C-alpha cells in the first residue's frame, strides 16, 4: 500500500466517521420515538380493554335474569291472529 492509498483510506474513514457522528442523533431520536409510540399504543389498548370490561360488568349488573321464556306460547299466537281478524272484518 503506497502513500496515496493510505491517504485515501484515512480520508474515507474520516468521512465515514463524520457521517456516522452526524446521523447518530437522528437515529437515536427515531428509535426513542418508536419506543414511546409503542408504549402509548399499549397503554391505549389496555385502557380500551379496561373500559370494555367495565362496560360488560355494568351490563351484567343491570341485566335482569328471568326464568320465563321470551317466546310467546301457541295460545298467544292464536289469540293475536283472532284479534286481528276481528279488527279486519269489522
Phi and psi restraints in degrees (range 20) as a CNS / XPLOR table:
assign (resid 1 and name C) (resid 2 and name N)
       (resid 2 and name CA) (resid 2 and name C) 1.0 -93.1 20.0 2
assign (resid 2 and name N) (resid 2 and name CA)
       (resid 2 and name C) (resid 3 and name N) 1.0 -178.3 20.0 2
assign (resid 2 and name C) (resid 3 and name N)
       (resid 3 and name CA) (resid 3 and name C) 1.0 -65.0 20.0 2
assign (resid 3 and name N) (resid 3 and name CA)
       (resid 3 and name C) (resid 4 and name N) 1.0 -38.2 20.0 2
assign (resid 3 and name C) (resid 4 and name N)
       (resid 4 and name CA) (resid 4 and name C) 1.0 -65.6 20.0 2
assign (resid 4 and name N) (resid 4 and name CA)
       (resid 4 and name C) (resid 5 and name N) 1.0 -42.4 20.0 2
assign (resid 4 and name C) (resid 5 and name N)
       (resid 5 and name CA) (resid 5 and name C) 1.0 -66.4 20.0 2
assign (resid 5 and name N) (resid 5 and name CA)
       (resid 5 and name C) (resid 6 and name N) 1.0 -36.7 20.0 2
assign (resid 5 and name C) (resid 6 and name N)
       (resid 6 and name CA) (resid 6 and name C) 1.0 -66.5 20.0 2
assign (resid 6 and name N) (resid 6 and name CA)
       (resid 6 and name C) (resid 7 and name N) 1.0 -44.1 20.0 2
assign (resid 6 and name C) (resid 7 and name N)
       (resid 7 and name CA) (resid 7 and name C) 1.0 -62.1 20.0 2
assign (resid 7 and name N) (resid 7 and name CA)
       (resid 7 and name C) (resid 8 and name N) 1.0 -41.1 20.0 2
assign (resid 7 and name C) (resid 8 and name N)
       (resid 8 and name CA) (resid 8 and name C) 1.0 -64.7 20.0 2
assign (resid 8 and name N) (resid 8 and name CA)
       (resid 8 and name C) (resid 9 and name N) 1.0 -41.2 20.0 2
assign (resid 8 and name C) (resid 9 and name N)
       (resid 9 and name CA) (resid 9 and name C) 1.0 -64.8 20.0 2
assign (resid 9 and name N) (resid 9 and name CA)
       (resid 9 and name C) (resid 10 and name N) 1.0 -42.9 20.0 2
assign (resid 9 and name C) (resid 10 and name N)
       (resid 10 and name CA) (resid 10 and name C) 1.0 -64.1 20.0 2
assign (resid 10 and name N) (resid 10 and name CA)
       (resid 10 and name C) (resid 11 and name N) 1.0 -43.4 20.0 2
assign (resid 10 and name C) (resid 11 and name N)
       (resid 11 and name CA) (resid 11 and name C) 1.0 -62.3 20.0 2
assign (resid 11 and name N) (resid 11 and name CA)
       (resid 11 and name C) (resid 12 and name N) 1.0 -41.3 20.0 2
assign (resid 11 and name C) (resid 12 and name N)
       (resid 12 and name CA) (resid 12 and name C) 1.0 -64.5 20.0 2
assign (resid 12 and name N) (resid 12 and name CA)
       (resid 12 and name C) (resid 13 and name N) 1.0 -45.2 20.0 2
assign (resid 12 and name C) (resid 13 and name N)
       (resid 13 and name CA) (resid 13 and name C) 1.0 -65.6 20.0 2
assign (resid 13 and name N) (resid 13 and name CA)
       (resid 13 and name C) (resid 14 and name N) 1.0 -39.4 20.0 2
assign (resid 13 and name C) (resid 14 and name N)
       (resid 14 and name CA) (resid 14 and name C) 1.0 -63.5 20.0 2
assign (resid 14 and name N) (resid 14 and name CA)
       (resid 14 and name C) (resid 15 and name N) 1.0 -44.7 20.0 2
assign (resid 14 and name C) (resid 15 and name N)
       (resid 15 and name CA) (resid 15 and name C) 1.0 -64.1 20.0 2
assign (resid 15 and name N) (resid 15 and name CA)
       (resid 15 and name C) (resid 16 and name N) 1.0 -43.3 20.0 2
assign (resid 15 and name C) (resid 16 and name N)
       (resid 16 and name CA) (resid 16 and name C) 1.0 -63.3 20.0 2
assign (resid 16 and name N) (resid 16 and name CA)
       (resid 16 and name C) (resid 17 and name N) 1.0 -40.6 20.0 2
assign (resid 16 and name C) (resid 17 and name N)
       (resid 17 and name CA) (resid 17 and name C) 1.0 -61.9 20.0 2
assign (resid 17 and name N) (resid 17 and name CA)
       (resid 17 and name C) (resid 18 and name N) 1.0 -42.9 20.0 2
assign (resid 17 and name C) (resid 18 and name N)
       (resid 18 and name CA) (resid 18 and name C) 1.0 -63.7 20.0 2
assign (resid 18 and name N) (resid 18 and name CA)
       (resid 18 and name C) (resid 19 and name N) 1.0 -40.8 20.0 2
assign (resid 18 and name C) (resid 19 and name N)
       (resid 19 and name CA) (resid 19 and name C) 1.0 -61.3 20.0 2
assign (resid 19 and name N) (resid 19 and name CA)
       (resid 19 and name C) (resid 20 and name N) 1.0 -45.7 20.0 2
assign (resid 19 and name C) (resid 20 and name N)
       (resid 20 and name CA) (resid 20 and name C) 1.0 -63.8 20.0 2
assign (resid 20 and name N) (resid 20 and name CA)
       (resid 20 and name C) (resid 21 and name N) 1.0 -42.8 20.0 2
assign (resid 20 and name C) (resid 21 and name N)
       (resid 21 and name CA) (resid 21 and name C) 1.0 -63.5 20.0 2
assign (resid 21 and name N) (resid 21 and name CA)
       (resid 21 and name C) (resid 22 and name N) 1.0 -35.7 20.0 2
assign (resid 21 and name C) (resid 22 and name N)
       (resid 22 and name CA) (resid 22 and name C) 1.0 -80.1 20.0 2
assign (resid 22 and name N) (resid 22 and name CA)
       (resid 22 and name C) (resid 23 and name N) 1.0 -31.6 20.0 2
assign (resid 22 and name C) (resid 23 and name N)
       (resid 23 and name CA) (resid 23 and name C) 1.0 -85.8 20.0 2
assign (resid 23 and name N) (resid 23 and name CA)
       (resid 23 and name C) (resid 24 and name N) 1.0 -19.4 20.0 2
assign (resid 23 and name C) (resid 24 and name N)
       (resid 24 and name CA) (resid 24 and name C) 1.0 -58.5 20.0 2
assign (resid 24 and name N) (resid 24 and name CA)
       (resid 24 and name C) (resid 25 and name N) 1.0 -46.4 20.0 2
assign (resid 24 and name C) (resid 25 and name N)
       (resid 25 and name CA) (resid 25 and name C) 1.0 -60.1 20.0 2
assign (resid 25 and name N) (resid 25 and name CA)
       (resid 25 and name C) (resid 26 and name N) 1.0 -37.9 20.0 2
assign (resid 25 and name C) (resid 26 and name N)
       (resid 26 and name CA) (resid 26 and name C) 1.0 -65.4 20.0 2
assign (resid 26 and name N) (resid 26 and name CA)
       (resid 26 and name C) (resid 27 and name N) 1.0 -44.3 20.0 2
assign (resid 26 and name C) (resid 27 and name N)
       (resid 27 and name CA) (resid 27 and name C) 1.0 -63.5 20.0 2
assign (resid 27 and name N) (resid 27 and name CA)
       (resid 27 and name C) (resid 28 and name N) 1.0 -43.5 20.0 2
assign (resid 27 and name C) (resid 28 and name N)
       (resid 28 and name CA) (resid 28 and name C) 1.0 -63.3 20.0 2
assign (resid 28 and name N) (resid 28 and name CA)
       (resid 28 and name C) (resid 29 and name N) 1.0 -38.3 20.0 2
assign (resid 28 and name C) (resid 29 and name N)
       (resid 29 and name CA) (resid 29 and name C) 1.0 -64.7 20.0 2
assign (resid 29 and name N) (resid 29 and name CA)
       (resid 29 and name C) (resid 30 and name N) 1.0 -41.3 20.0 2
assign (resid 29 and name C) (resid 30 and name N)
       (resid 30 and name CA) (resid 30 and name C) 1.0 -63.5 20.0 2
assign (resid 30 and name N) (resid 30 and name CA)
       (resid 30 and name C) (resid 31 and name N) 1.0 -43.8 20.0 2
assign (resid 30 and name C) (resid 31 and name N)
       (resid 31 and name CA) (resid 31 and name C) 1.0 -62.9 20.0 2
assign (resid 31 and name N) (resid 31 and name CA)
       (resid 31 and name C) (resid 32 and name N) 1.0 -42.3 20.0 2
assign (resid 31 and name C) (resid 32 and name N)
       (resid 32 and name CA) (resid 32 and name C) 1.0 -64.1 20.0 2
assign (resid 32 and name N) (resid 32 and name CA)
       (resid 32 and name C) (resid 33 and name N) 1.0 -43.8 20.0 2
assign (resid 32 and name C) (resid 33 and name N)
       (resid 33 and name CA) (resid 33 and name C) 1.0 -61.0 20.0 2
assign (resid 33 and name N) (resid 33 and name CA)
       (resid 33 and name C) (resid 34 and name N) 1.0 -42.0 20.0 2
assign (resid 33 and name C) (resid 34 and name N)
       (resid 34 and name CA) (resid 34 and name C) 1.0 -61.7 20.0 2
assign (resid 34 and name N) (resid 34 and name CA)
       (resid 34 and name C) (resid 35 and name N) 1.0 -41.8 20.0 2
assign (resid 34 and name C) (resid 35 and name N)
       (resid 35 and name CA) (resid 35 and name C) 1.0 -64.7 20.0 2
assign (resid 35 and name N) (resid 35 and name CA)
       (resid 35 and name C) (resid 36 and name N) 1.0 -41.5 20.0 2
assign (resid 35 and name C) (resid 36 and name N)
       (resid 36 and name CA) (resid 36 and name C) 1.0 -65.8 20.0 2
assign (resid 36 and name N) (resid 36 and name CA)
       (resid 36 and name C) (resid 37 and name N) 1.0 -43.4 20.0 2
assign (resid 36 and name C) (resid 37 and name N)
       (resid 37 and name CA) (resid 37 and name C) 1.0 -59.6 20.0 2
assign (resid 37 and name N) (resid 37 and name CA)
       (resid 37 and name C) (resid 38 and name N) 1.0 -42.5 20.0 2
assign (resid 37 and name C) (resid 38 and name N)
       (resid 38 and name CA) (resid 38 and name C) 1.0 -63.8 20.0 2
assign (resid 38 and name N) (resid 38 and name CA)
       (resid 38 and name C) (resid 39 and name N) 1.0 -41.5 20.0 2
assign (resid 38 and name C) (resid 39 and name N)
       (resid 39 and name CA) (resid 39 and name C) 1.0 -68.3 20.0 2
assign (resid 39 and name N) (resid 39 and name CA)
       (resid 39 and name C) (resid 40 and name N) 1.0 -34.6 20.0 2
assign (resid 39 and name C) (resid 40 and name N)
       (resid 40 and name CA) (resid 40 and name C) 1.0 -65.8 20.0 2
assign (resid 40 and name N) (resid 40 and name CA)
       (resid 40 and name C) (resid 41 and name N) 1.0 -44.3 20.0 2
assign (resid 40 and name C) (resid 41 and name N)
       (resid 41 and name CA) (resid 41 and name C) 1.0 -61.0 20.0 2
assign (resid 41 and name N) (resid 41 and name CA)
       (resid 41 and name C) (resid 42 and name N) 1.0 -42.3 20.0 2
assign (resid 41 and name C) (resid 42 and name N)
       (resid 42 and name CA) (resid 42 and name C) 1.0 -64.0 20.0 2
assign (resid 42 and name N) (resid 42 and name CA)
       (resid 42 and name C) (resid 43 and name N) 1.0 -39.6 20.0 2
assign (resid 42 and name C) (resid 43 and name N)
       (resid 43 and name CA) (resid 43 and name C) 1.0 -66.7 20.0 2
assign (resid 43 and name N) (resid 43 and name CA)
       (resid 43 and name C) (resid 44 and name N) 1.0 -41.2 20.0 2
assign (resid 43 and name C) (resid 44 and name N)
       (resid 44 and name CA) (resid 44 and name C) 1.0 -64.1 20.0 2
assign (resid 44 and name N) (resid 44 and name CA)
       (resid 44 and name C) (resid 45 and name N) 1.0 -41.6 20.0 2
assign (resid 44 and name C) (resid 45 and name N)
       (resid 45 and name CA) (resid 45 and name C) 1.0 -63.3 20.0 2
assign (resid 45 and name N) (resid 45 and name CA)
       (resid 45 and name C) (resid 46 and name N) 1.0 -43.8 20.0 2
assign (resid 45 and name C) (resid 46 and name N)
       (resid 46 and name CA) (resid 46 and name C) 1.0 -63.8 20.0 2
assign (resid 46 and name N) (resid 46 and name CA)
       (resid 46 and name C) (resid 47 and name N) 1.0 -38.1 20.0 2
assign (resid 46 and name C) (resid 47 and name N)
       (resid 47 and name CA) (resid 47 and name C) 1.0 -66.1 20.0 2
assign (resid 47 and name N) (resid 47 and name CA)
       (resid 47 and name C) (resid 48 and name N) 1.0 -43.1 20.0 2
assign (resid 47 and name C) (resid 48 and name N)
       (resid 48 and name CA) (resid 48 and name C) 1.0 -64.1 20.0 2
assign (resid 48 and name N) (resid 48 and name CA)
       (resid 48 and name C) (resid 49 and name N) 1.0 -40.9 20.0 2
assign (resid 48 and name C) (resid 49 and name N)
       (resid 49 and name CA) (resid 49 and name C) 1.0 -65.0 20.0 2
assign (resid 49 and name N) (resid 49 and name CA)
       (resid 49 and name C) (resid 50 and name N) 1.0 -38.3 20.0 2
assign (resid 49 and name C) (resid 50 and name N)
       (resid 50 and name CA) (resid 50 and name C) 1.0 -64.5 20.0 2
assign (resid 50 and name N) (resid 50 and name CA)
       (resid 50 and name C) (resid 51 and name N) 1.0 -43.5 20.0 2
assign (resid 50 and name C) (resid 51 and name N)
       (resid 51 and name CA) (resid 51 and name C) 1.0 -62.4 20.0 2
assign (resid 51 and name N) (resid 51 and name CA)
       (resid 51 and name C) (resid 52 and name N) 1.0 -40.4 20.0 2
assign (resid 51 and name C) (resid 52 and name N)
       (resid 52 and name CA) (resid 52 and name C) 1.0 -63.5 20.0 2
assign (resid 52 and name N) (resid 52 and name CA)
       (resid 52 and name C) (resid 53 and name N) 1.0 -44.7 20.0 2
assign (resid 52 and name C) (resid 53 and name N)
       (resid 53 and name CA) (resid 53 and name C) 1.0 -62.2 20.0 2
assign (resid 53 and name N) (resid 53 and name CA)
       (resid 53 and name C) (resid 54 and name N) 1.0 -41.6 20.0 2
assign (resid 53 and name C) (resid 54 and name N)
       (resid 54 and name CA) (resid 54 and name C) 1.0 -64.7 20.0 2
assign (resid 54 and name N) (resid 54 and name CA)
       (resid 54 and name C) (resid 55 and name N) 1.0 -39.3 20.0 2
assign (resid 54 and name C) (resid 55 and name N)
       (resid 55 and name CA) (resid 55 and name C) 1.0 -65.3 20.0 2
assign (resid 55 and name N) (resid 55 and name CA)
       (resid 55 and name C) (resid 56 and name N) 1.0 -40.8 20.0 2
assign (resid 55 and name C) (resid 56 and name N)
       (resid 56 and name CA) (resid 56 and name C) 1.0 -64.7 20.0 2
assign (resid 56 and name N) (resid 56 and name CA)
       (resid 56 and name C) (resid 57 and name N) 1.0 -40.5 20.0 2
assign (resid 56 and name C) (resid 57 and name N)
       (resid 57 and name CA) (resid 57 and name C) 1.0 -65.8 20.0 2
assign (resid 57 and name N) (resid 57 and name CA)
       (resid 57 and name C) (resid 58 and name N) 1.0 -40.2 20.0 2
assign (resid 57 and name C) (resid 58 and name N)
       (resid 58 and name CA) (resid 58 and name C) 1.0 -65.4 20.0 2
assign (resid 58 and name N) (resid 58 and name CA)
       (resid 58 and name C) (resid 59 and name N) 1.0 -38.5 20.0 2
assign (resid 58 and name C) (resid 59 and name N)
       (resid 59 and name CA) (resid 59 and name C) 1.0 -65.2 20.0 2
assign (resid 59 and name N) (resid 59 and name CA)
       (resid 59 and name C) (resid 60 and name N) 1.0 -40.8 20.0 2
assign (resid 59 and name C) (resid 60 and name N)
       (resid 60 and name CA) (resid 60 and name C) 1.0 -67.2 20.0 2
assign (resid 60 and name N) (resid 60 and name CA)
       (resid 60 and name C) (resid 61 and name N) 1.0 -35.7 20.0 2
assign (resid 60 and name C) (resid 61 and name N)
       (resid 61 and name CA) (resid 61 and name C) 1.0 -69.0 20.0 2
assign (resid 61 and name N) (resid 61 and name CA)
       (resid 61 and name C) (resid 62 and name N) 1.0 -37.3 20.0 2
assign (resid 61 and name C) (resid 62 and name N)
       (resid 62 and name CA) (resid 62 and name C) 1.0 -87.0 20.0 2
assign (resid 62 and name N) (resid 62 and name CA)
       (resid 62 and name C) (resid 63 and name N) 1.0 -18.6 20.0 2
assign (resid 62 and name C) (resid 63 and name N)
       (resid 63 and name CA) (resid 63 and name C) 1.0 -73.7 20.0 2
assign (resid 63 and name N) (resid 63 and name CA)
       (resid 63 and name C) (resid 64 and name N) 1.0 128.9 20.0 2
assign (resid 63 and name C) (resid 64 and name N)
       (resid 64 and name CA) (resid 64 and name C) 1.0 -91.8 20.0 2
assign (resid 64 and name N) (resid 64 and name CA)
       (resid 64 and name C) (resid 65 and name N) 1.0 135.7 20.0 2
assign (resid 64 and name C) (resid 65 and name N)
       (resid 65 and name CA) (resid 65 and name C) 1.0 -93.3 20.0 2
assign (resid 65 and name N) (resid 65 and name CA)
       (resid 65 and name C) (resid 66 and name N) 1.0 142.1 20.0 2
assign (resid 65 and name C) (resid 66 and name N)
       (resid 66 and name CA) (resid 66 and name C) 1.0 -133.1 20.0 2
assign (resid 66 and name N) (resid 66 and name CA)
       (resid 66 and name C) (resid 67 and name N) 1.0 138.0 20.0 2
assign (resid 66 and name C) (resid 67 and name N)
       (resid 67 and name CA) (resid 67 and name C) 1.0 -88.6 20.0 2
assign (resid 67 and name N) (resid 67 and name CA)
       (resid 67 and name C) (resid 68 and name N) 1.0 -9.6 20.0 2
assign (resid 67 and name C) (resid 68 and name N)
       (resid 68 and name CA) (resid 68 and name C) 1.0 -80.5 20.0 2
assign (resid 68 and name N) (resid 68 and name CA)
       (resid 68 and name C) (resid 69 and name N) 1.0 149.3 20.0 2
assign (resid 68 and name C) (resid 69 and name N)
       (resid 69 and name CA) (resid 69 and name C) 1.0 -73.6 20.0 2
assign (resid 69 and name N) (resid 69 and name CA)
       (resid 69 and name C) (resid 70 and name N) 1.0 144.4 20.0 2
assign (resid 69 and name C) (resid 70 and name N)
       (resid 70 and name CA) (resid 70 and name C) 1.0 -91.1 20.0 2
assign (resid 70 and name N) (resid 70 and name CA)
       (resid 70 and name C) (resid 71 and name N) 1.0 -8.2 20.0 2
assign (resid 70 and name C) (resid 71 and name N)
       (resid 71 and name CA) (resid 71 and name C) 1.0 -88.2 20.0 2
assign (resid 71 and name N) (resid 71 and name CA)
       (resid 71 and name C) (resid 72 and name N) 1.0 127.0 20.0 2
assign (resid 71 and name C) (resid 72 and name N)
       (resid 72 and name CA) (resid 72 and name C) 1.0 -62.9 20.0 2
assign (resid 72 and name N) (resid 72 and name CA)
       (resid 72 and name C) (resid 73 and name N) 1.0 150.0 20.0 2
assign (resid 72 and name C) (resid 73 and name N)
       (resid 73 and name CA) (resid 73 and name C) 1.0 -75.9 20.0 2
assign (resid 73 and name N) (resid 73 and name CA)
       (resid 73 and name C) (resid 74 and name N) 1.0 171.0 20.0 2
assign (resid 73 and name C) (resid 74 and name N)
       (resid 74 and name CA) (resid 74 and name C) 1.0 -63.7 20.0 2
assign (resid 74 and name N) (resid 74 and name CA)
       (resid 74 and name C) (resid 75 and name N) 1.0 -37.1 20.0 2
assign (resid 74 and name C) (resid 75 and name N)
       (resid 75 and name CA) (resid 75 and name C) 1.0 -62.9 20.0 2
assign (resid 75 and name N) (resid 75 and name CA)
       (resid 75 and name C) (resid 76 and name N) 1.0 -37.5 20.0 2
assign (resid 75 and name C) (resid 76 and name N)
       (resid 76 and name CA) (resid 76 and name C) 1.0 -66.0 20.0 2
assign (resid 76 and name N) (resid 76 and name CA)
       (resid 76 and name C) (resid 77 and name N) 1.0 -43.7 20.0 2
assign (resid 76 and name C) (resid 77 and name N)
       (resid 77 and name CA) (resid 77 and name C) 1.0 -62.4 20.0 2
assign (resid 77 and name N) (resid 77 and name CA)
       (resid 77 and name C) (resid 78 and name N) 1.0 -41.7 20.0 2
assign (resid 77 and name C) (resid 78 and name N)
       (resid 78 and name CA) (resid 78 and name C) 1.0 -64.5 20.0 2
assign (resid 78 and name N) (resid 78 and name CA)
       (resid 78 and name C) (resid 79 and name N) 1.0 -44.0 20.0 2
assign (resid 78 and name C) (resid 79 and name N)
       (resid 79 and name CA) (resid 79 and name C) 1.0 -65.5 20.0 2
assign (resid 79 and name N) (resid 79 and name CA)
       (resid 79 and name C) (resid 80 and name N) 1.0 -38.5 20.0 2
assign (resid 79 and name C) (resid 80 and name N)
       (resid 80 and name CA) (resid 80 and name C) 1.0 -63.7 20.0 2
assign (resid 80 and name N) (resid 80 and name CA)
       (resid 80 and name C) (resid 81 and name N) 1.0 -41.3 20.0 2
assign (resid 80 and name C) (resid 81 and name N)
       (resid 81 and name CA) (resid 81 and name C) 1.0 -64.4 20.0 2
assign (resid 81 and name N) (resid 81 and name CA)
       (resid 81 and name C) (resid 82 and name N) 1.0 -39.5 20.0 2
assign (resid 81 and name C) (resid 82 and name N)
       (resid 82 and name CA) (resid 82 and name C) 1.0 -66.4 20.0 2
assign (resid 82 and name N) (resid 82 and name CA)
       (resid 82 and name C) (resid 83 and name N) 1.0 -40.8 20.0 2
assign (resid 82 and name C) (resid 83 and name N)
       (resid 83 and name CA) (resid 83 and name C) 1.0 -63.8 20.0 2
assign (resid 83 and name N) (resid 83 and name CA)
       (resid 83 and name C) (resid 84 and name N) 1.0 -42.2 20.0 2
assign (resid 83 and name C) (resid 84 and name N)
       (resid 84 and name CA) (resid 84 and name C) 1.0 -68.3 20.0 2
assign (resid 84 and name N) (resid 84 and name CA)
       (resid 84 and name C) (resid 85 and name N) 1.0 -34.1 20.0 2
assign (resid 84 and name C) (resid 85 and name N)
       (resid 85 and name CA) (resid 85 and name C) 1.0 -68.0 20.0 2
assign (resid 85 and name N) (resid 85 and name CA)
       (resid 85 and name C) (resid 86 and name N) 1.0 -35.8 20.0 2
assign (resid 85 and name C) (resid 86 and name N)
       (resid 86 and name CA) (resid 86 and name C) 1.0 -65.2 20.0 2
assign (resid 86 and name N) (resid 86 and name CA)
       (resid 86 and name C) (resid 87 and name N) 1.0 -40.6 20.0 2
assign (resid 86 and name C) (resid 87 and name N)
       (resid 87 and name CA) (resid 87 and name C) 1.0 -66.4 20.0 2
assign (resid 87 and name N) (resid 87 and name CA)
       (resid 87 and name C) (resid 88 and name N) 1.0 -37.3 20.0 2
assign (resid 87 and name C) (resid 88 and name N)
       (resid 88 and name CA) (resid 88 and name C) 1.0 -72.1 20.0 2
assign (resid 88 and name N) (resid 88 and name CA)
       (resid 88 and name C) (resid 89 and name N) 1.0 -38.9 20.0 2
assign (resid 88 and name C) (resid 89 and name N)
       (resid 89 and name CA) (resid 89 and name C) 1.0 -78.1 20.0 2
assign (resid 89 and name N) (resid 89 and name CA)
       (resid 89 and name C) (resid 90 and name N) 1.0 -16.3 20.0 2
